[in-house]
Amino acid sequence: IIAPHFVFYVQEELERRFGKERVEQGGLRVVTSLNLEYQEIAERAALEGAERNEERYNGENAALISIDPASGRILAMVGSKDYFDEEIDGNVNVTTRKRQPGSSFKPVVYAAAFEKGYTPNTILFDVETNFGVQGAKEYIPQNYNGKFYGPLTVRQALANSLNVPAVKMLYLVGVREAISFAEKLGFTTLTEPNRYGLSLVLGGGEITLLEETSAFGVFAADGNRAAPESILKVMDAKGDILYEHSPEPSRVIRKEIARQITSILSDNSARSIAFGTRTPLVLSKRPAAAKTGTTQFYNDAWTVGYTPSLVTGVWVGNNDNSSMRPGAAGSTVAAPIWNQFMNEVLRSEE
């Protein structure tokens, strides 16, 4: 089967829209959004990356999804490194399964803060802070490298993915307000605000790679959202058109907010404190914005990034939710796959 995870995703979408009986017996002709060249590049990048990661970090699987942010069309979908590998439950489509996104969720919270009037120049204090309510359990988040950097701008805090300023930003925004903002970007899975608490900004809420990649597409499209779509046209056995995709992007956030996030996530100099300047978040020939995420015990590693014409998300981990080895951060195991796919696809468009 060509692009098996995508094929069955489309089948489920057809059954949802037209009913299972009609899909199985109606002789429907379906035109999908898949770009086969992109799909082949994505499958190769995911497989090669997973093989590297399994050897070095015990991370045996990878998933990738790529979307046109202007139209929402899904151009590539790789749900695992090998659909037919039963040992890793390869038939599971991880792009549509809920996983914890780690720090890759931070831009959503910062964008919510910008909507409230905070700016990239707002100062946050990166010092050890106990966010626990008096008399209740302590909550003292730490930065990834165990260091604190004192007063920083929001630009520096987000670019370097520092945890303490991010939790402070969520405290100022409010958890429920941040979730309401996320829903404007297309998130539907964040339904338990009391359980997440302030850990939401560090990836405490389970989401899907598909919806986060689509949400980053809002930043890529200057604040406009086009819902993800896999089906372009459906015709019946007679050739009559039953459905035809007509992209209708809607403005969900102000252009300035989207551009502020893009400016920060593409600022290689600003993120040098934590990541250095030689990083797979930088593409070879054009600017790109990107954010990584890593869960606390290395169960999940993410990279989601974009140019104005393409937004791509990568997940790395194990389908049984077992931990990878220490060091399996999003920038280490997921970003190289993202970089390989984006560079190769964008090169083919030159």
URCOR-V82548 format. One record per residue. SS is DSSP state (h for helix, s for strand, l for the rest). PSI is psi as a letter, one per 30 degrees, with the letter a starting at -180 (none if undefined). Layout:
[[SS;PSI] [SS;PSI]]
This chain:
[[l;k] [l;k] [l;h] [h;e] [h;e] [h;e] [h;e] [h;f] [h;e] [h;e] [h;e] [h;e] [h;e] [h;e] [h;e] [h;e] [h;e] [h;f] [l;k] [h;e] [h;e] [h;e] [h;e] [h;f] [h;f] [l;f] [l;h] [l;k] [s;k] [s;k] [s;k] [s;l] [l;f] [l;k] [l;j] [h;e] [h;e] [h;e] [h;e] [h;e] [h;e] [h;e] [h;e] [h;e] [h;e] [h;e] [h;e] [h;e] [h;e] [h;e] [h;e] [h;e] [h;e] [h;e] [h;e] [h;e] [h;g] [l;h] [l;j] [l;f] [s;l] [s;k] [s;l] [s;k] [s;k] [s;k] [s;k] [l;j] [l;f] [l;e] [l;f] [l;g] [s;k] [s;j] [s;f] [s;k] [s;j] [s;j] [l;f] [l;l] [l;f] [l;j] [l;e] [l;g] [l;j] [h;f] [h;f] [h;g] [l;h] [l;f] [l;f] [l;k] [l;j] [h;f] [h;f] [h;g] [l;k] [l;k] [s;l] [s;k] [l;f] [h;b] [h;f] [h;f] [h;f] [h;e] [h;f] [h;e] [h;e] [h;e] [h;e] [h;e] [h;e] [h;e] [h;f] [l;f] [l;f] [l;l] [l;l] [l;f] [l;f] [l;k] [s;k] [s;k] [s;j] [s;i] [l;l] [l;k] [l;k] [l;j] [l;g] [l;k] [l;k] [l;k] [l;f] [l;a] [l;k] [l;k] [l;j] [l;i] [l;l] [l;l] [l;l] [l;e] [l;g] [l;g] [l;l] [l;k] [l;g] [s;a] [s;k] [s;l] [s;l] [h;e] [h;e] [h;e] [h;e] [h;e] [h;e] [l;g] [l;h] [l;k] [h;e] [h;e] [h;e] [h;e] [h;e] [h;e] [h;e] [h;e] [h;e] [h;e] [h;e] [l;k] [h;e] [h;e] [h;e] [h;e] [h;e] [h;e] [h;e] [h;e] [h;e] [h;f] [l;f] [l;g] [l;k] [l;f] [l;f] [l;i] [l;g] [l;i] [h;e] [h;e] [h;e] [h;e] [h;b] [h;f] [h;f] [h;e] [h;f] [h;g] [l;g] [l;f] [l;k] [s;k] [s;l] [l;l] [h;e] [h;e] [h;e] [h;e] [h;e] [h;e] [h;e] [h;f] [h;f] [h;e] [h;e] [h;e] [l;g] [l;h] [l;f] [s;k] [s;k] [l;k] [l;k] [l;k] [s;k] [l;f] [s;k] [s;e] [s;k] [s;k] [s;l] [l;a] [l;f] [l;f] [l;g] [l;k] [s;k] [s;f] [s;k] [s;k] [l;k] [l;j] [l;k] [l;i] [l;k] [s;k] [s;k] [l;f] [l;l] [l;k] [h;e] [h;e] [h;e] [h;e] [h;e] [h;e] [h;e] [h;e] [h;e] [h;e] [h;f] [l;g] [l;j] [l;e] [l;e] [l;e] [l;g] [h;f] [h;e] [h;e] [h;f] [l;a] [l;f] [l;j] [l;k] [l;g] [l;f] [l;k] [l;l] [l;e] [l;f] [l;l] [l;k] [l;l] [s;k] [s;l] [s;k] [s;l] [s;k] [s;k] [l;l] [l;e] [l;g] [l;h] [l;e] [s;k] [s;k] [s;l] [s;k] [s;k] [s;l] [s;l] [s;l] [l;f] [l;f] [s;k] [s;k] [s;k] [s;k] [s;k] [s;k] [s;k] [s;a] [l;k] [l;f] [l;g] [l;g] [l;l] [l;k] [l;l] [l;l] [l;k] [l;f] [l;i] [l;l] [h;e] [h;f] [h;e] [h;f] [h;e] [h;e] [h;e] [h;e] [h;e] [h;e] [h;e] [h;e] [h;e] [h;e] [h;e] [h;e] [h;e] [h;e] [h;f] [l;f] [l;none]]
